[in-house]
Each structure stands twice: as structure tokens, then as C-alpha cells.
Amino acid sequence: MFDVGFSEVFLCFLVALIVLGPQRLPAVARAIGRWTGQAKAYMRNLSAELERETQLADMKKQLEDVQRSMREHTDAIQKEARESANFVGTELKEISHDTTKDLPKS
């Protein structure tokens, strides 16, 4: 992420040693190390959470696509069933009409 070489790190250490002194430098270094570790852990957790949210959004979209497809297929099947029922009903009426027409009147 940062392009920091050995000379830059050594210079920062030297300035910190002069400013803080040899007694306080180890405690400050530990605190900075803890903060850095916490920041890295936070970034890892944030990345993992974002990845989960992205996967969740993708899964939700896929589910909606499947639901829409199933609805379309169900509608098509219902339409075909209605058309078939209407056709059968019409044919039965014609057959019934033809058979009653051909019967002798008593």
C-alpha cells in the first residue's frame, strides 16, 4: 500500500527516539502496534462483511429471477389448461348437440 523503504522507517524510528526518549518509546511502539493490528482486523472484517453482502445481493437477484420464471411458466400452464378446458367443453357441447339432434323425437 505505502512504498516505505528501510531508510524511511529508520528515520522515523530515530525521530521517535529523540522526541519520546528511550523510556517511552517501547510503550508507544506497543500502542501503535496494537492500533495497527486493530485497524487490520477491522479492515478484514469489513472486507468479509462486504463480500457477504455482495453474495447475498447476488443470491437475492437469482432467487427473484427464478421466482419470475416460475410465475411465467405457471401462467403459461394455466392459460393452456383454460384453453384446453374451453376446447373440450366446446367439443362436448357440439357432440351433445349432434347426438340429441339425431335422436328420434318421441
N, CA and C atoms as an extended XYZ file, in Angstrom:
318
Properties=species:S:1:pos:R:3:atomname:S:1:resname:S:1:resid:I:1 pbc="F F F"
N         0.834       -1.171        0.000 N   MET     1
C         0.000        0.000        0.000 CA  MET     1
C         0.887        1.245        0.000 C   MET     1
N         1.742        1.377        1.007 N   PHE     2
C         2.663        2.505        1.046 CA  PHE     2
C         4.018        2.003        0.590 C   PHE     2
N         4.710        2.831       -0.148 N   ASP     3
C         6.049        2.462       -0.603 CA  ASP     3
C         7.058        3.061        0.370 C   ASP     3
N         7.283        2.337        1.463 N   VAL     4
C         8.182        2.819        2.513 CA  VAL     4
C         9.382        1.885        2.557 C   VAL     4
N        10.558        2.462        2.390 N   GLY     5
C        11.780        1.675        2.425 CA  GLY     5
C        12.392        1.648        3.820 C   GLY     5
N        13.519        0.943        3.923 N   PHE     6
C        14.200        0.810        5.207 CA  PHE     6
C        14.680        2.163        5.717 C   PHE     6
N        15.171        2.998        4.823 N   SER     7
C        15.712        4.294        5.264 CA  SER     7
C        14.613        5.177        5.864 C   SER     7
N        13.394        5.139        5.301 N   GLU     8
C        12.294        5.937        5.856 CA  GLU     8
C        11.891        5.431        7.240 C   GLU     8
N        11.834        4.104        7.381 N   VAL     9
C        11.473        3.521        8.680 CA  VAL     9
C        12.534        3.871        9.720 C   VAL     9
N        13.804        3.758        9.347 N   PHE    10
C        14.891        4.080       10.270 CA  PHE    10
C        14.839        5.549       10.680 C   PHE    10
N        14.552        6.436        9.743 N   LEU    11
C        14.457        7.861       10.038 CA  LEU    11
C        13.301        8.133       11.010 C   LEU    11
N        12.147        7.487       10.798 N   CYS    12
C        11.007        7.646       11.718 CA  CYS    12
C        11.371        7.143       13.114 C   CYS    12
N        12.058        6.000       13.181 N   PHE    13
C        12.481        5.452       14.471 CA  PHE    13
C        13.417        6.419       15.181 C   PHE    13
N        14.355        6.987       14.458 N   LEU    14
C        15.315        7.919       15.034 CA  LEU    14
C        14.617        9.176       15.566 C   LEU    14
N        13.681        9.723       14.798 N   VAL    15
C        12.938       10.911       15.240 CA  VAL    15
C        12.112       10.574       16.478 C   VAL    15
N        11.451        9.403       16.472 N   ALA    16
C        10.650        8.993       17.628 CA  ALA    16
C        11.530        8.814       18.856 C   ALA    16
N        12.710        8.257       18.686 N   LEU    17
C        13.632        8.069       19.805 CA  LEU    17
C        14.049        9.415       20.382 C   LEU    17
N        14.314       10.368       19.529 N   ILE    18
C        14.723       11.699       20.003 CA  ILE    18
C        13.559       12.401       20.691 C   ILE    18
N        12.361       12.346       20.097 N   VAL    19
C        11.210       13.071       20.646 CA  VAL    19
C        10.692       12.405       21.918 C   VAL    19
N        10.538       11.087       21.900 N   LEU    20
C         9.908       10.389       23.027 CA  LEU    20
C        10.900        9.960       24.101 C   LEU    20
N        12.092        9.692       23.699 N   GLY    21
C        13.083        9.219       24.662 CA  GLY    21
C        13.050        7.704       24.754 C   GLY    21
N        14.122        7.129       25.303 N   PRO    22
C        14.225        5.668       25.354 CA  PRO    22
C        13.243        5.009       26.327 C   PRO    22
N        12.740        5.735       27.337 N   GLN    23
C        11.820        5.120       28.294 CA  GLN    23
C        10.415        4.978       27.697 C   GLN    23
N         9.943        5.975       26.990 N   ARG    24
C         8.558        5.967       26.489 CA  ARG    24
C         8.425        5.304       25.120 C   ARG    24
N         9.517        5.159       24.381 N   LEU    25
C         9.443        4.626       23.018 CA  LEU    25
C         8.862        3.207       22.964 C   LEU    25
N         9.273        2.260       23.825 N   PRO    26
C         8.688        0.911       23.746 CA  PRO    26
C         7.173        0.902       23.999 C   PRO    26
N         6.709        1.695       24.959 N   ALA    27
C         5.268        1.725       25.246 CA  ALA    27
C         4.494        2.310       24.066 C   ALA    27
N         5.030        3.366       23.476 N   VAL    28
C         4.370        3.981       22.319 CA  VAL    28
C         4.383        3.015       21.135 C   VAL    28
N         5.495        2.313       20.939 N   ALA    29
C         5.589        1.347       19.836 CA  ALA    29
C         4.560        0.227       20.017 C   ALA    29
N         4.396       -0.256       21.267 N   ARG    30
C         3.384       -1.294       21.533 CA  ARG    30
C         1.983       -0.776       21.227 C   ARG    30
N         1.703        0.451       21.656 N   ALA    31
C         0.377        1.037       21.410 CA  ALA    31
C         0.125        1.187       19.911 C   ALA    31
N         1.128        1.657       19.194 N   ILE    32
C         0.973        1.794       17.736 CA  ILE    32
C         0.782        0.422       17.096 C   ILE    32
N         1.508       -0.568       17.572 N   GLY    33
C         1.345       -1.937       17.059 CA  GLY    33
C        -0.063       -2.466       17.299 C   GLY    33
N        -0.598       -2.225       18.505 N   ARG    34
C        -1.972       -2.659       18.813 CA  ARG    34
C        -2.973       -1.954       17.905 C   ARG    34
N        -2.803       -0.654       17.738 N   TRP    35
C        -3.724        0.115       16.886 CA  TRP    35
C        -3.670       -0.385       15.439 C   TRP    35
N        -2.446       -0.659       14.997 N   THR    36
C        -2.288       -1.170       13.631 CA  THR    36
C        -2.974       -2.528       13.489 C   THR    36
N        -2.789       -3.391       14.477 N   GLY    37
C        -3.442       -4.705       14.445 CA  GLY    37
C        -4.954       -4.587       14.460 C   GLY    37
N        -5.464       -3.691       15.294 N   GLN    38
C        -6.914       -3.488       15.346 CA  GLN    38
C        -7.443       -2.938       14.025 C   GLN    38
N        -6.691       -2.027       13.421 N   ALA    39
C        -7.110       -1.463       12.132 CA  ALA    39
C        -7.125       -2.542       11.050 C   ALA    39
N        -6.109       -3.413       11.055 N   LYS    40
C        -6.068       -4.504       10.070 CA  LYS    40
C        -7.231       -5.467       10.285 C   LYS    40
N        -7.506       -5.804       11.547 N   ALA    41
C        -8.629       -6.703       11.842 CA  ALA    41
C        -9.948       -6.074       11.410 C   ALA    41
N       -10.097       -4.781       11.666 N   TYR    42
C       -11.310       -4.073       11.253 CA  TYR    42
C       -11.464       -4.111        9.735 C   TYR    42
N       -10.389       -3.874        9.014 N   MET    43
C       -10.444       -3.891        7.550 CA  MET    43
C       -10.762       -5.290        7.032 C   MET    43
N       -10.194       -6.327        7.665 N   ARG    44
C       -10.509       -7.708        7.267 CA  ARG    44
C       -11.985       -7.993        7.477 C   ARG    44
N       -12.499       -7.603        8.653 N   ASN    45
C       -13.916       -7.825        8.941 CA  ASN    45
C       -14.804       -7.046        7.982 C   ASN    45
N       -14.412       -5.835        7.676 N   LEU    46
C       -15.181       -5.017        6.743 CA  LEU    46
C       -15.192       -5.652        5.355 C   LEU    46
N       -14.044       -6.131        4.919 N   SER    47
C       -13.967       -6.790        3.611 CA  SER    47
C       -14.834       -8.040        3.582 C   SER    47
N       -14.769       -8.832        4.647 N   ALA    48
C       -15.581      -10.052        4.704 CA  ALA    48
C       -17.068       -9.711        4.710 C   ALA    48
N       -17.446       -8.686        5.441 N   GLU    49
C       -18.854       -8.277        5.504 CA  GLU    49
C       -19.339       -7.788        4.138 C   GLU    49
N       -18.521       -6.996        3.473 N   LEU    50
C       -18.888       -6.525        2.134 CA  LEU    50
C       -19.030       -7.692        1.162 C   LEU    50
N       -18.143       -8.667        1.266 N   GLU    51
C       -18.223       -9.854        0.404 CA  GLU    51
C       -19.516      -10.619        0.673 C   GLU    51
N       -19.868      -10.794        1.942 N   ARG    52
C       -21.122      -11.491        2.286 CA  ARG    52
C       -22.326      -10.732        1.748 C   ARG    52
N       -22.316       -9.419        1.896 N   GLU    53
C       -23.433       -8.608        1.399 CA  GLU    53
C       -23.554       -8.718       -0.117 C   GLU    53
N       -22.424       -8.723       -0.797 N   THR    54
C       -22.436       -8.851       -2.255 CA  THR    54
C       -22.997      -10.205       -2.657 C   THR    54
N       -22.557      -11.264       -1.980 N   GLN    55
C       -23.071      -12.597       -2.282 CA  GLN    55
C       -24.556      -12.675       -1.981 C   GLN    55
N       -24.977      -12.059       -0.889 N   LEU    56
C       -26.396      -12.052       -0.537 CA  LEU    56
C       -27.223      -11.346       -1.605 C   LEU    56
N       -26.725      -10.229       -2.094 N   ALA    57
C       -27.443       -9.489       -3.137 CA  ALA    57
C       -27.533      -10.316       -4.414 C   ALA    57
N       -26.435      -11.020       -4.759 N   ASP    58
C       -26.455      -11.873       -5.946 CA  ASP    58
C       -27.457      -13.010       -5.783 C   ASP    58
N       -27.464      -13.625       -4.605 N   MET    59
C       -28.399      -14.725       -4.360 CA  MET    59
C       -29.840      -14.232       -4.397 C   MET    59
N       -30.085      -13.051       -3.862 N   LYS    60
C       -31.436      -12.491       -3.876 CA  LYS    60
C       -31.892      -12.238       -5.308 C   LYS    60
N       -30.999      -11.722       -6.146 N   LYS    61
C       -31.337      -11.474       -7.545 CA  LYS    61
C       -31.629      -12.793       -8.258 C   LYS    61
N       -30.819      -13.816       -8.006 N   GLN    62
C       -31.057      -15.120       -8.619 CA  GLN    62
C       -32.401      -15.685       -8.176 C   GLN    62
N       -32.722      -15.545       -6.895 N   LEU    63
C       -33.998      -16.032       -6.381 CA  LEU    63
C       -35.157      -15.309       -7.052 C   LEU    63
N       -35.042      -13.997       -7.199 N   GLU    64
C       -36.099      -13.233       -7.861 CA  GLU    64
C       -36.250      -13.659       -9.319 C   GLU    64
N       -35.126      -13.940       -9.991 N   ASP    65
C       -35.189      -14.405      -11.375 CA  ASP    65
C       -35.897      -15.752      -11.467 C   ASP    65
N       -35.583      -16.660      -10.542 N   VAL    66
C       -36.226      -17.977      -10.535 CA  VAL    66
C       -37.717      -17.833      -10.250 C   VAL    66
N       -38.076      -16.974       -9.294 N   GLN    67
C       -39.491      -16.766       -8.979 CA  GLN    67
C       -40.241      -16.198      -10.180 C   GLN    67
N       -39.631      -15.238      -10.857 N   ARG    68
C       -40.275      -14.643      -12.035 CA  ARG    68
C       -40.455      -15.695      -13.124 C   ARG    68
N       -39.431      -16.507      -13.342 N   SER    69
C       -39.505      -17.563      -14.350 CA  SER    69
C       -40.594      -18.576      -14.001 C   SER    69
N       -40.663      -18.956      -12.721 N   MET    70
C       -41.697      -19.913      -12.300 CA  MET    70
C       -43.084      -19.314      -12.478 C   MET    70
N       -43.237      -18.036      -12.161 N   ARG    71
C       -44.526      -17.366      -12.339 CA  ARG    71
C       -44.933      -17.371      -13.812 C   ARG    71
N       -43.972      -17.075      -14.688 N   GLU    72
C       -44.258      -17.064      -16.120 CA  GLU    72
C       -44.679      -18.445      -16.598 C   GLU    72
N       -43.953      -19.489      -16.158 N   HIS    73
C       -44.298      -20.857      -16.564 CA  HIS    73
C       -45.660      -21.262      -16.008 C   HIS    73
N       -45.922      -20.900      -14.763 N   THR    74
C       -47.217      -21.228      -14.154 CA  THR    74
C       -48.347      -20.539      -14.900 C   THR    74
N       -48.156      -19.283      -15.242 N   ASP    75
C       -49.181      -18.558      -16.002 CA  ASP    75
C       -49.413      -19.206      -17.360 C   ASP    75
N       -48.330      -19.610      -18.023 N   ALA    76
C       -48.463      -20.253      -19.333 CA  ALA    76
C       -49.203      -21.582      -19.212 C   ALA    76
N       -48.886      -22.354      -18.179 N   ILE    77
C       -49.560      -23.648      -17.983 CA  ILE    77
C       -51.035      -23.433      -17.682 C   ILE    77
N       -51.345      -22.455      -16.838 N   GLN    78
C       -52.750      -22.173      -16.527 CA  GLN    78
C       -53.504      -21.719      -17.771 C   GLN    78
N       -52.881      -20.915      -18.596 N   LYS    79
C       -53.522      -20.449      -19.826 CA  LYS    79
C       -53.810      -21.630      -20.750 C   LYS    79
N       -52.822      -22.517      -20.906 N   GLU    80
C       -53.023      -23.693      -21.752 CA  GLU    80
C       -54.121      -24.588      -21.185 C   GLU    80
N       -54.165      -24.740      -19.868 N   ALA    81
C       -55.199      -25.572      -19.247 CA  ALA    81
C       -56.578      -24.967      -19.483 C   ALA    81
N       -56.711      -23.652      -19.353 N   ARG    82
C       -58.004      -22.994      -19.622 CA  ARG    82
C       -58.412      -23.169      -21.077 C   ARG    82
N       -57.454      -22.988      -21.984 N   GLU    83
C       -57.764      -23.150      -23.403 CA  GLU    83
C       -58.191      -24.581      -23.702 C   GLU    83
N       -57.491      -25.547      -23.107 N   SER    84
C       -57.853      -26.954      -23.316 CA  SER    84
C       -59.234      -27.247      -22.747 C   SER    84
N       -59.508      -26.725      -21.559 N   ALA    85
C       -60.825      -26.954      -20.948 CA  ALA    85
C       -61.920      -26.317      -21.791 C   ALA    85
N       -61.680      -25.119      -22.294 N   ASN    86
C       -62.667      -24.471      -23.161 CA  ASN    86
C       -62.879      -25.270      -24.440 C   ASN    86
N       -61.804      -25.779      -25.020 N   PHE    87
C       -61.909      -26.573      -26.238 CA  PHE    87
C       -62.698      -27.849      -25.983 C   PHE    87
N       -62.371      -28.543      -24.895 N   VAL    88
C       -63.087      -29.782      -24.560 CA  VAL    88
C       -64.555      -29.476      -24.298 C   VAL    88
N       -64.825      -28.403      -23.576 N   GLY    89
C       -66.220      -28.028      -23.307 CA  GLY    89
C       -66.973      -27.742      -24.589 C   GLY    89
N       -66.356      -27.025      -25.500 N   THR    90
C       -66.987      -26.712      -26.781 CA  THR    90
C       -67.240      -27.989      -27.571 C   THR    90
N       -66.260      -28.868      -27.614 N   GLU    91
C       -66.420      -30.132      -28.343 CA  GLU    91
C       -67.530      -30.982      -27.731 C   GLU    91
N       -67.577      -31.033      -26.400 N   LEU    92
C       -68.629      -31.817      -25.742 CA  LEU    92
C       -70.005      -31.241      -26.051 C   LEU    92
N       -70.120      -29.932      -26.070 N   LYS    93
C       -71.404      -29.308      -26.404 CA  LYS    93
C       -71.807      -29.649      -27.831 C   LYS    93
N       -70.840      -29.613      -28.759 N   GLU    94
C       -71.146      -29.952      -30.148 CA  GLU    94
C       -71.562      -31.409      -30.274 C   GLU    94
N       -70.842      -32.289      -29.598 N   ILE    95
C       -71.191      -33.718      -29.651 CA  ILE    95
C       -72.560      -33.934      -29.040 C   ILE    95
N       -72.814      -33.304      -27.917 N   SER    96
C       -74.115      -33.442      -27.264 CA  SER    96
C       -75.219      -32.904      -28.164 C   SER    96
N       -74.972      -31.791      -28.778 N   HIS    97
C       -75.960      -31.187      -29.670 CA  HIS    97
C       -76.202      -32.095      -30.879 C   HIS    97
N       -75.111      -32.645      -31.445 N   ASP    98
C       -75.249      -33.528      -32.601 CA  ASP    98
C       -75.992      -34.803      -32.241 C   ASP    98
N       -75.699      -35.376      -31.077 N   THR    99
C       -76.368      -36.630      -30.699 CA  THR    99
C       -77.829      -36.396      -30.363 C   THR    99
N       -78.146      -35.289      -29.734 N   THR   100
C       -79.558      -35.033      -29.425 CA  THR   100
C       -80.326      -34.645      -30.680 C   THR   100
N       -79.655      -34.089      -31.634 N   LYS   101
C       -80.299      -33.706      -32.879 CA  LYS   101
C       -80.659      -34.942      -33.697 C   LYS   101
N       -79.799      -35.956      -33.648 N   ASP   102
C       -80.019      -37.170      -34.431 CA  ASP   102
C       -81.009      -38.127      -33.782 C   ASP   102
N       -81.336      -37.946      -32.525 N   LEU   103
C       -82.275      -38.846      -31.847 CA  LEU   103
C       -83.682      -38.621      -32.394 C   LEU   103
N       -84.427      -39.734      -32.543 N   PRO   104
C       -85.815      -39.575      -32.999 CA  PRO   104
C       -86.652      -38.937      -31.898 C   PRO   104
N       -87.558      -38.125      -32.302 N   LYS   105
C       -88.443      -37.458      -31.354 CA  LYS   105
C       -89.497      -38.452      -30.905 C   LYS   105
N       -89.753      -38.523      -29.658 N   SER   106
C       -90.780      -39.446      -29.205 CA  SER   106
C       -92.001      -38.757      -28.722 C   SER   106
